[in-house]
Amino acid sequence: MQVKYARPWVIAFFILGLILSGLGFYLFSVTDKFQVGMVTGPMLLLFGILGWVNPFYVFKDGVLQARNLLGMTLFRHPIEVLSIQSGSKPGERRLYVVKDAGKGKMKRIMSTHTLFFNKSDVRAMIDAVAGQQAF
C-alpha cells in the first residue's frame, strides 16, 4: 500500500521546471550572465519526475514508512504507535503517531482531506491501518 504525491502538484513542478529551464538557458545565451532559472528549473524537473515515480508513504508488514523523493526511508512507525481519529471536517479521518504514550502527545501525519497527496491513496492507507489495528 502506497500514498503518492498528488498528480496536479507533480505536473505543476514538471511544467514550471521546463519553463524556468528554458527561460534560464535562453537568457543566459542572450546576456552571457548566470541565470537562477538554470539551477532552479532542472531541480523542479527532477522533483517532478521523482514525485511521479516515488511514493511518500508505504505501509508494509505492519509498518508505516515515510520516504523522501529519492525513495530513502526516513521514518518507520510500527502499527502499535499509530492512531486513527476523526477530524474537524465532516467525513475527515486523520492518522496520528503517538509520540509519548504516557503523556498522550500525538503528531498528525496524514489526513483524508489533503492537498499534496493522492486522496484515494490516503483513504485506502487509513482503511488498511484501521483494518490491521482491528486484529
GUMIKE-249366 format. One record per atom (N, C-alpha, C): residue in one letter; x, y, z. Coordinates in steps of 0.2 Angstrom, whole numbers, padded with zeros to 4 digits, always signed. Layout:
N
aXYZ
...
# end
This chain:
135
m+0004-0006+0000
m+0000+0000+0000
m+0004+0006+0000
q+0003+0011-0005
q+0007+0017-0005
q+0003+0023-0006
v+0006+0029-0003
v+0002+0035-0004
v+0007+0039-0008
k+0005+0041-0014
k+0009+0045-0019
k+0007+0052-0018
y+0011+0057-0021
y+0010+0064-0021
y+0004+0065-0026
a+0001+0071-0025
a-0005+0072-0029
a-0002+0074-0036
r-0005+0071-0041
r-0003+0072-0048
r-0003+0080-0050
p-0008+0084-0049
p-0008+0091-0051
p-0001+0094-0048
w+0001+0093-0042
w+0007+0096-0040
w+0013+0094-0043
v+0013+0087-0045
v+0019+0084-0048
v+0020+0087-0055
i+0014+0088-0059
i+0014+0090-0065
i+0016+0098-0065
a+0013+0101-0060
a+0015+0108-0060
a+0022+0109-0059
f+0025+0105-0055
f+0033+0106-0054
f+0036+0105-0060
f+0034+0099-0064
f+0037+0097-0070
f+0037+0103-0075
i+0031+0106-0076
i+0030+0111-0081
i+0034+0117-0079
l+0033+0119-0073
l+0037+0125-0070
l+0044+0124-0071
g+0047+0118-0070
g+0054+0117-0071
g+0056+0117-0079
l+0052+0115-0083
l+0053+0116-0090
l+0053+0123-0092
i+0048+0127-0090
i+0048+0134-0091
i+0054+0138-0088
l+0056+0137-0082
l+0062+0140-0079
l+0068+0138-0082
s+0069+0132-0084
s+0075+0129-0088
s+0076+0133-0094
g+0070+0133-0098
g+0070+0136-0105
g+0072+0143-0105
l+0068+0147-0100
l+0070+0154-0099
l+0077+0155-0097
g+0079+0151-0092
g+0086+0152-0089
g+0091+0152-0094
f+0091+0146-0098
f+0096+0145-0103
f+0095+0150-0109
y+0089+0152-0111
y+0088+0157-0116
y+0091+0164-0114
l+0090+0166-0108
l+0093+0172-0105
l+0100+0172-0105
f+0103+0166-0103
f+0110+0165-0102
f+0113+0166-0109
s+0110+0163-0114
s+0113+0164-0121
s+0112+0171-0124
v+0107+0174-0122
v+0107+0181-0124
v+0111+0186-0120
t+0112+0185-0114
t+0115+0190-0109
t+0122+0188-0107
d+0124+0182-0108
d+0130+0179-0106
d+0131+0180-0098
k+0126+0180-0094
k+0126+0181-0087
k+0122+0175-0084
f+0125+0173-0078
f+0121+0167-0075
f+0114+0169-0073
q+0110+0164-0074
q+0103+0165-0073
q+0100+0160-0068
v+0097+0162-0063
v+0094+0157-0057
v+0090+0151-0060
g+0087+0153-0066
g+0082+0148-0069
g+0086+0142-0071
m+0093+0143-0072
m+0097+0137-0075
m+0098+0132-0069
v+0097+0134-0063
v+0098+0129-0057
v+0091+0127-0055
t+0087+0132-0054
t+0080+0130-0051
t+0076+0126-0056
g+0076+0127-0062
g+0072+0124-0067
g+0074+0116-0067
p+0080+0114-0068
p+0082+0107-0068
p+0080+0104-0061
m+0081+0108-0056
m+0079+0105-0049
m+0071+0103-0049
l+0067+0108-0051
l+0060+0107-0051
l+0058+0101-0056
l+0062+0101-0062
l+0061+0095-0066
l+0062+0088-0063
l+0068+0088-0059
l+0069+0082-0055
l+0064+0081-0050
f+0062+0086-0046
f+0057+0085-0041
f+0050+0082-0044
g+0048+0085-0050
g+0043+0082-0054
g+0043+0075-0056
i+0049+0073-0058
i+0050+0066-0060
i+0050+0061-0054
l+0054+0063-0049
l+0054+0059-0043
l+0048+0059-0040
g+0044+0064-0039
g+0037+0064-0036
g+0032+0060-0040
w+0033+0059-0047
w+0029+0055-0051
w+0030+0047-0049
v+0037+0046-0048
v+0039+0039-0048
v+0039+0036-0040
n+0041+0040-0036
n+0042+0038-0029
n+0036+0039-0024
p+0034+0035-0020
p+0028+0036-0015
p+0031+0040-0009
f+0026+0043-0005
f+0028+0047+0001
f+0028+0042+0007
y+0022+0038+0007
y+0021+0034+0012
y+0020+0027+0009
v+0023+0022+0013
v+0022+0015+0011
v+0020+0011+0017
f+0015+0007+0017
f+0013+0003+0023
f+0014-0004+0021
k+0018-0007+0024
k+0020-0014+0023
k+0022-0018+0029
d+0020-0024+0030
d+0021-0028+0035
d+0020-0025+0042
g+0014-0021+0043
g+0013-0018+0049
g+0017-0012+0051
v+0021-0009+0046
v+0025-0003+0047
v+0024+0002+0042
l+0022+0008+0045
l+0021+0014+0040
l+0028+0017+0039
q+0030+0018+0033
q+0037+0021+0031
q+0036+0027+0028
a+0039+0033+0030
a+0039+0039+0027
a+0045+0039+0023
r+0045+0041+0017
r+0050+0041+0012
r+0051+0048+0009
n+0057+0050+0007
n+0059+0056+0003
n+0058+0055-0004
l+0059+0060-0008
l+0059+0060-0015
l+0063+0055-0019
l+0069+0054-0015
l+0074+0049-0018
l+0072+0042-0017
g+0067+0041-0012
g+0065+0034-0011
g+0068+0031-0004
m+0072+0035-0001
m+0075+0033+0005
m+0070+0033+0011
t+0070+0028+0015
t+0065+0028+0021
t+0068+0033+0026
l+0064+0038+0028
l+0066+0042+0033
l+0063+0040+0040
f+0057+0038+0041
f+0054+0036+0047
f+0051+0029+0046
r+0051+0025+0052
r+0047+0019+0052
r+0042+0020+0058
h+0036+0019+0057
h+0031+0019+0063
h+0028+0012+0063
p+0029+0008+0068
p+0025+0002+0069
p+0018+0003+0070
i+0014-0001+0068
i+0006+0000+0069
i+0004+0001+0076
e+0008-0001+0081
e+0006+0000+0088
e+0006+0007+0090
v+0010+0011+0087
v+0010+0019+0088
v+0006+0023+0084
l+0002+0020+0080
l-0002+0023+0075
l-0009+0024+0078
s-0013+0030+0077
s-0019+0031+0080
s-0024+0034+0074
i-0030+0032+0073
i-0034+0035+0068
i-0040+0038+0072
q-0041+0045+0071
q-0046+0049+0074
q-0050+0053+0069
s-0056+0055+0070
s-0060+0059+0066
s-0057+0066+0066
g-0058+0070+0060
g-0055+0077+0060
g-0061+0081+0061
s-0060+0088+0060
s-0064+0093+0062
s-0070+0094+0056
k-0068+0092+0050
k-0072+0092+0044
k-0077+0086+0044
p-0083+0086+0041
p-0087+0080+0041
p-0083+0075+0036
g-0083+0069+0038
g-0080+0063+0035
g-0073+0063+0035
e-0069+0068+0038
e-0062+0068+0038
e-0060+0063+0043
r-0054+0059+0042
r-0051+0055+0046
r-0043+0057+0046
r-0040+0056+0052
r-0033+0058+0052
r-0029+0052+0055
l-0023+0052+0053
l-0019+0046+0055
l-0013+0050+0060
y-0012+0048+0066
y-0008+0051+0070
y-0002+0046+0072
v+0003+0048+0074
v+0008+0044+0078
v+0008+0046+0085
v+0008+0042+0090
v+0008+0043+0097
v+0015+0043+0099
k+0017+0049+0101
k+0024+0051+0102
k+0026+0048+0109
d+0022+0050+0114
d+0024+0048+0121
d+0017+0045+0124
a+0017+0039+0125
a+0011+0035+0127
a+0009+0038+0134
g+0014+0039+0138
g+0012+0042+0145
g+0009+0049+0145
k+0011+0053+0140
k+0008+0060+0140
k+0003+0061+0135
g+0002+0056+0131
g-0003+0056+0125
g-0002+0061+0120
k+0005+0063+0119
k+0007+0068+0113
k+0006+0064+0107
m+0003+0067+0102
m+0002+0064+0095
m+0004+0069+0090
k+0006+0066+0085
k+0008+0070+0079
k+0004+0068+0073
r+0001+0073+0070
r-0003+0071+0064
r+0002+0070+0058
i+0001+0064+0054
i+0005+0063+0049
i+0001+0062+0042
m-0006+0061+0043
m-0009+0061+0036
m-0017+0062+0038
s-0020+0065+0033
s-0027+0067+0033
s-0031+0065+0027
t-0037+0063+0027
t-0041+0061+0021
t-0042+0068+0017
h-0042+0074+0020
h-0043+0080+0017
h-0037+0083+0016
t-0033+0081+0011
t-0026+0083+0010
t-0025+0087+0003
l-0020+0090+0002
l-0019+0094-0004
l-0013+0091-0008
f-0008+0089-0004
f-0002+0087-0008
f-0001+0079-0009
f-0006+0075-0006
f-0006+0068-0008
f-0012+0066-0011
n-0012+0060-0015
n-0017+0057-0018
n-0023+0055-0013
k-0028+0058-0014
k-0034+0057-0008
k-0036+0050-0008
s-0037+0047-0014
s-0039+0040-0014
s-0034+0035-0011
d-0027+0037-0012
d-0022+0033-0009
d-0022+0034-0001
v-0023+0040+0001
v-0023+0041+0008
v-0029+0038+0012
r-0035+0038+0008
r-0041+0034+0011
r-0040+0027+0012
a-0037+0024+0006
a-0035+0017+0006
a-0030+0015+0012
m-0025+0020+0013
m-0020+0018+0018
m-0023+0019+0025
i-0027+0024+0026
i-0030+0024+0033
i-0035+0018+0034
d-0038+0016+0029
d-0043+0010+0030
d-0038+0004+0031
a-0033+0003+0028
a-0028-0003+0029
a-0025-0003+0036
v-0023+0003+0038
v-0021+0004+0045
v-0026+0002+0050
a-0032+0004+0049
a-0038+0003+0053
a-0040-0005+0053
g-0039-0008+0047
g-0040-0015+0047
g-0035-0019+0050
q-0029-0017+0050
q-0024-0021+0054
q-0024-0020+0061
q-0027-0014+0063
q-0027-0012+0070
q-0033-0016+0074
a-0038-0018+0070
a-0044-0022+0072
a-0042-0029+0075
f-0036-0031+0072
f-0034-0038+0074
f-0030-0038+0080
# end
